[in-house]
Amino acid sequence: MALFGRGRQGPRLAPELDDAPLGRVLKSVATARGVGPQDLAIAQVERLLRETGGDWDRRSHRIGVLAHAAPSLARHWRERRPHDPDALVLAAWAELVADPWQALALSRAAAQARPEDPTPWVGALAAVRLLGRPSAEVLPVWAEIRARDPWHREAHLQALGYLSPEEQGSHSALRDFLDDITALMPPDAPAACLPLTAAVRQYHRDLDGGGIRALGASRYWAQPHVARVLDQAASLWPVPGALRHAAAVADLGLLAYALVRAGRAAQARPAFSAIDGLVTPWPWGHDGDAVERYAHWSRP
């Protein structure tokens, strides 16, 4: 992960984060119009995913970004190559918002085409979450993911959303899940962002709740269990080489956001330095325009 020494750049939304090969493919995909350019873009996507190999963490990052950026291209590739595991899984993730049932069917087909890959199962987890299916249908999917990649970042974030009080869970379900996961998770696992993500989401619930909850949100980060989560991340994550997963930049952005909202802006400087202007819509976009909010808080 080339976080340090790239030179300062202005803040900008960067779905690829610091994945330069993915960024180059995204530019080609964005300008692909007509059969010839689309075929060329598909070839570039295919080569990128082939080169990713069995790096499941980076594979899910690349597939998630590409599925969001080019859903029609994903469908076109799947029509041309209906049995290709890469084409199937990209199409599955591309269908998640438009047709979760279709996404679920394609995820199952992709899982059969490449049984060792957890990525189709993560797509299936996202689909059953969107469909609001009961836990009896979710748990077998979760087990398939854990058997292939125990600390899969996106899978844990999907589970966090599913267990939230806004969806199929509750505050107690979230606490139990976080306690179980953090008791065993290595500090440098791709899913290490889970406790801090949960903390920021609760902070946003308080802000959005209005009334006394919103007024008390400024004291949220001083609670001992929350401060402990923030302290641990601040001491470990900005160290060069500490985070090696594909979305490390996003997690450092999350840390910087939490620190400035906690009134600890000086401690956020190493995280801001490591991010080097690569902005994610969440959490920065919760308080307004993501790039503007990032630029405001990252000023020396």
Backbone torsions as a table, in degrees:
resi	resn	phi	psi	omega
1	MET	NA	112.2	-174.5
2	ALA	-88.3	75.7	-176.7
3	LEU	-89.3	-29.1	-173.1
4	PHE	-109.6	145.8	174.0
5	GLY	82.3	20.4	179.2
6	ARG	-90.1	-13.6	-175.8
7	GLY	92.7	146.8	-175.2
8	ARG	-70.8	139.9	176.3
9	GLN	-134.3	155.7	177.1
10	GLY	-68.5	151.0	-179.7
11	PRO	-63.9	141.8	-178.9
12	ARG	-158.8	150.1	173.4
13	LEU	-69.0	131.1	-175.8
14	ALA	-142.0	86.9	-178.2
15	PRO	-60.4	-27.4	178.7
16	GLU	-76.9	-10.6	-174.7
17	LEU	59.1	-127.7	-178.5
18	ASP	-102.4	21.4	178.6
19	ASP	-85.4	91.2	-174.8
20	ALA	-62.2	-43.6	177.3
21	PRO	-60.2	-39.2	176.6
22	LEU	-64.6	-40.2	178.4
23	GLY	-60.4	-40.2	179.0
24	ARG	-66.1	-40.4	178.5
25	VAL	-66.4	-38.6	178.3
26	LEU	-59.5	-38.9	178.4
27	LYS	-64.3	-40.1	178.3
28	SER	-67.0	-42.0	-179.9
29	VAL	-62.5	-40.2	-176.7
30	ALA	-64.6	-26.3	-177.3
31	THR	-104.7	5.8	-176.6
32	ALA	-78.0	111.5	178.3
33	ARG	-130.7	130.1	-179.4
34	GLY	89.9	168.0	-172.6
35	VAL	-63.1	-48.5	-177.2
36	GLY	-61.0	-54.9	178.2
37	PRO	-61.1	-34.6	178.2
38	GLN	-66.5	-40.9	178.1
39	ASP	-62.5	-40.0	178.0
40	LEU	-64.8	-42.0	179.6
41	ALA	-64.1	-40.6	177.9
42	ILE	-61.9	-41.7	178.4
43	ALA	-61.2	-38.2	179.0
44	GLN	-69.3	-40.9	176.5
45	VAL	-62.5	-44.4	-179.9
46	GLU	-60.1	-45.0	-179.5
47	ARG	-64.7	-41.1	179.6
48	LEU	-60.7	-45.0	-178.8
49	LEU	-71.1	-35.5	176.3
50	ARG	-62.7	-41.9	-178.9
51	GLU	-67.1	-24.9	179.8
52	THR	-68.7	-28.4	175.0
53	GLY	58.8	-132.8	-177.6
54	GLY	-95.5	18.8	173.4
55	ASP	-79.1	84.5	-171.3
56	TRP	-62.1	-34.4	179.6
57	ASP	-63.0	-50.5	-179.5
58	ARG	-71.0	-32.4	177.9
59	ARG	-60.2	-46.4	-179.0
60	SER	-67.3	-35.8	176.7
61	HIS	-62.0	-48.3	-177.9
62	ARG	-66.3	-41.7	-179.3
63	ILE	-66.5	-41.4	179.2
64	GLY	-61.3	-43.7	-179.9
65	VAL	-67.1	-45.6	-178.7
66	LEU	-66.3	-38.8	179.8
67	ALA	-63.0	-38.9	178.6
68	HIS	-71.5	-37.2	-175.3
69	ALA	-78.3	-30.8	-171.0
70	ALA	-143.4	64.4	-179.6
71	PRO	-63.8	-36.0	-179.7
72	SER	-68.5	-36.0	176.7
73	LEU	-64.9	-39.7	178.2
74	ALA	-62.1	-42.1	179.5
75	ARG	-65.7	-40.7	-179.7
76	HIS	-62.9	-42.1	179.6
77	TRP	-64.7	-42.5	-179.5
78	ARG	-65.3	-35.7	176.5
79	GLU	-64.7	-36.6	179.4
80	ARG	-76.3	-34.6	-175.1
81	ARG	-129.6	71.6	-170.8
82	PRO	-66.8	-13.3	-179.5
83	HIS	-113.0	4.1	-178.8
84	ASP	-77.4	125.6	-176.5
85	PRO	-62.3	-35.8	178.8
86	ASP	-69.3	-43.8	178.5
87	ALA	-63.2	-40.0	-179.0
88	LEU	-66.4	-46.4	-176.4
89	VAL	-70.5	-35.9	177.2
90	LEU	-65.4	-41.8	177.9
91	ALA	-64.2	-39.0	179.1
92	ALA	-60.3	-47.8	-179.6
93	TRP	-67.3	-32.4	179.4
94	ALA	-69.0	-25.6	-177.8
95	GLU	-88.3	-4.0	-170.8
96	LEU	-55.7	-47.1	-177.3
97	VAL	-76.8	-41.6	-175.4
98	ALA	-74.3	-40.7	-173.7
99	ASP	-153.4	85.3	-177.6
100	PRO	-60.5	-32.2	178.1
101	TRP	-65.2	-41.7	176.4
102	GLN	-65.5	-39.2	177.3
103	ALA	-60.4	-39.8	179.4
104	LEU	-65.2	-43.3	179.1
105	ALA	-64.2	-42.7	179.5
106	LEU	-67.9	-34.7	177.6
107	SER	-63.1	-40.8	178.7
108	ARG	-65.6	-39.4	177.4
109	ALA	-65.1	-40.7	179.2
110	ALA	-65.8	-36.7	178.3
111	ALA	-64.9	-36.1	176.9
112	GLN	-70.2	-34.7	-177.9
113	ALA	-71.9	-29.9	178.5
114	ARG	-141.6	83.3	-169.9
115	PRO	-60.2	-28.6	-175.9
116	GLU	-79.3	-11.7	-172.9
117	ASP	-83.3	123.2	176.0
118	PRO	-77.3	-15.0	-172.5
119	THR	-59.4	-43.0	176.4
120	PRO	-61.2	-36.1	179.7
121	TRP	-69.0	-32.8	175.0
122	VAL	-66.2	-39.6	174.2
123	GLY	-61.2	-39.7	177.8
124	ALA	-64.7	-39.5	177.4
125	LEU	-62.4	-43.1	177.3
126	ALA	-62.3	-38.0	-179.4
127	ALA	-67.0	-48.2	-179.1
128	VAL	-67.0	-28.8	174.5
129	ARG	-66.4	-47.4	179.1
130	LEU	-61.4	-34.1	-179.2
131	LEU	-81.6	-6.7	179.3
132	GLY	64.5	35.3	-177.1
133	ARG	-72.1	154.3	-178.4
134	PRO	-68.3	163.0	-176.3
135	SER	-62.1	-25.8	178.3
136	ALA	-62.4	-26.4	176.6
137	GLU	-91.1	-23.6	-177.6
138	VAL	-81.2	-41.2	-174.0
139	LEU	-59.6	-41.6	177.1
140	PRO	-63.1	-35.8	177.3
141	VAL	-65.9	-44.0	177.8
142	TRP	-58.8	-40.4	-179.9
143	ALA	-64.7	-37.9	178.3
144	GLU	-64.3	-39.7	179.2
145	ILE	-66.8	-48.2	-176.9
146	ARG	-62.8	-30.2	178.5
147	ALA	-69.3	-25.0	-176.5
148	ARG	-101.6	-35.1	-178.1
149	ASP	-153.1	91.6	-170.2
150	PRO	-61.7	-25.3	-175.7
151	TRP	-120.0	39.8	-179.3
152	HIS	-65.2	121.4	-173.4
153	ARG	-61.8	-54.9	-176.2
154	GLU	-62.8	-37.5	178.8
155	ALA	-61.6	-42.8	179.7
156	HIS	-67.7	-36.2	177.0
157	LEU	-67.0	-37.5	176.0
158	GLN	-63.7	-43.1	178.5
159	ALA	-63.5	-38.9	178.0
160	LEU	-60.4	-42.4	178.0
161	GLY	-66.7	-42.1	-178.7
162	TYR	-61.6	-38.9	-176.4
163	LEU	-85.9	1.7	-178.8
164	SER	-72.8	157.5	179.0
165	PRO	-66.0	-20.0	177.2
166	GLU	-75.6	-17.5	-176.8
167	GLU	-116.8	-114.4	-172.9
168	GLN	-101.8	4.9	-174.1
169	GLY	-118.4	-148.5	-176.6
170	SER	-160.0	172.7	177.4
171	HIS	-62.6	-39.1	180.0
172	SER	-68.4	-37.4	177.3
173	ALA	-63.4	-40.3	177.3
174	LEU	-62.8	-45.4	-179.1
175	ARG	-61.5	-44.5	-179.6
176	ASP	-62.3	-43.4	179.9
177	PHE	-61.9	-47.6	-179.1
178	LEU	-64.2	-40.5	179.1
179	ASP	-62.3	-44.3	-179.2
180	ASP	-64.3	-42.9	-176.5
181	ILE	-70.5	-49.3	-174.1
182	THR	-69.2	-21.3	178.5
183	ALA	-66.2	-24.9	-175.1
184	LEU	-116.6	-18.2	-170.3
185	MET	-73.3	130.6	174.0
186	PRO	-62.3	148.1	-175.9
187	PRO	-65.3	-21.4	-179.5
188	ASP	-106.0	16.9	179.6
189	ALA	-67.7	151.6	177.1
190	PRO	-56.6	-27.3	-179.8
191	ALA	-89.9	13.0	-176.8
192	ALA	-62.3	-18.3	-179.7
193	CYS	-73.5	-8.2	-169.8
194	LEU	-58.1	-52.0	-178.9
195	PRO	-61.0	-40.4	-179.4
196	LEU	-71.4	-36.3	175.5
197	THR	-60.1	-45.5	178.3
198	ALA	-61.1	-39.1	179.9
199	ALA	-65.4	-44.1	179.8
200	VAL	-65.7	-38.8	178.1
201	ARG	-64.1	-39.2	177.4
202	GLN	-67.3	-39.2	175.7
203	TYR	-58.5	-42.3	178.2
204	HIS	-67.2	-36.9	175.6
205	ARG	-59.2	-42.8	-179.7
206	ASP	-65.3	-44.6	179.1
207	LEU	-61.1	-43.4	-175.6
208	ASP	-77.6	-15.6	-177.6
209	GLY	-71.2	-20.0	-179.7
210	GLY	72.2	177.2	175.1
211	GLY	59.8	-139.6	-176.7
212	ILE	-63.4	-35.9	179.9
213	ARG	-60.7	-45.6	-179.4
214	ALA	-66.9	-39.0	179.3
215	LEU	-64.5	-32.6	-178.9
216	GLY	-86.9	-2.7	-176.3
217	ALA	-63.1	-28.2	-179.3
218	SER	-64.9	-22.7	179.6
219	ARG	-94.2	-0.4	-175.0
220	TYR	-58.8	-44.5	-173.6
221	TRP	-73.0	-11.0	178.2
222	ALA	-85.9	-11.1	177.6
223	GLN	-61.0	135.2	-172.6
224	PRO	-54.1	-44.6	-177.0
225	HIS	-70.1	-30.8	177.9
226	VAL	-76.1	-45.4	178.8
227	ALA	-59.4	-35.8	179.4
228	ARG	-64.2	-42.9	177.1
229	VAL	-60.3	-44.4	-179.1
230	LEU	-68.1	-40.3	178.7
231	ASP	-61.7	-44.2	-178.7
232	GLN	-62.5	-45.4	179.9
233	ALA	-65.2	-42.5	-178.1
234	ALA	-64.8	-30.2	-178.5
235	SER	-82.4	-23.1	-173.3
236	LEU	-107.6	-47.6	-166.3
237	TRP	-64.6	-42.9	-175.7
238	PRO	-72.1	-8.0	179.9
239	VAL	-65.8	127.1	-179.6
240	PRO	-53.8	127.8	179.0
241	GLY	87.3	-6.0	-178.0
242	ALA	-68.8	-39.2	178.1
243	LEU	-110.4	125.5	-176.1
244	ARG	-122.2	0.7	-177.1
245	HIS	-80.0	167.5	-170.3
246	ALA	-63.8	-32.5	-177.5
247	ALA	-101.5	27.0	-179.6
248	ALA	-58.5	-38.0	179.8
249	VAL	-61.6	-40.8	178.4
250	ALA	-62.7	-39.6	-179.4
251	ASP	-70.4	-36.4	174.7
252	LEU	-65.5	-35.2	174.5
253	GLY	-64.1	-41.1	176.1
254	LEU	-60.0	-43.2	178.6
255	LEU	-63.0	-46.1	179.9
256	ALA	-59.9	-43.7	179.3
257	TYR	-60.5	-49.0	-177.9
258	ALA	-61.4	-40.5	-179.3
259	LEU	-65.2	-43.8	-178.7
260	VAL	-70.3	-35.0	178.6
261	ARG	-72.0	-22.3	176.9
262	ALA	-85.7	1.3	-178.4
263	GLY	78.5	24.4	-177.6
264	ARG	-119.5	48.9	-172.8
265	ALA	-60.1	-36.2	-178.7
266	ALA	-61.7	-35.4	179.7
267	GLN	-74.3	-14.5	-178.9
268	ALA	-82.5	-9.6	-174.4
269	ARG	-58.6	-45.2	178.8
270	PRO	-61.2	-37.3	178.3
271	ALA	-66.8	-44.6	177.6
272	PHE	-60.8	-39.8	178.9
273	SER	-62.2	-40.4	-178.9
274	ALA	-70.2	-35.9	-178.6
275	ILE	-68.0	-38.4	177.6
276	ASP	55.9	44.6	172.1
277	GLY	84.4	5.1	179.4
278	LEU	-85.8	108.8	-170.5
279	VAL	-103.4	139.4	173.2
280	THR	-108.7	146.6	-179.0
281	PRO	-58.7	-38.0	175.8
282	TRP	-114.1	134.9	10.3
283	PRO	-93.1	-4.8	-172.5
284	TRP	-59.9	-34.5	-176.9
285	GLY	-73.4	-8.7	179.6
286	HIS	-65.5	-31.5	-174.6
287	ASP	-100.0	7.3	-177.6
288	GLY	142.7	-155.7	177.0
289	ASP	-63.4	127.3	-172.2
290	ALA	-60.6	-46.3	-177.4
291	VAL	-67.6	-40.8	178.9
292	GLU	-63.9	-42.5	-179.9
293	ARG	-65.4	-43.0	177.5
294	TYR	-60.4	-47.2	-179.0
295	ALA	-60.5	-39.6	-180.0
296	HIS	-62.8	-49.3	-173.8
297	TRP	-78.5	-22.5	-177.0
298	SER	-88.9	-1.5	178.6
299	ARG	-63.9	137.1	179.2
300	PRO	-61.2	NA	NA
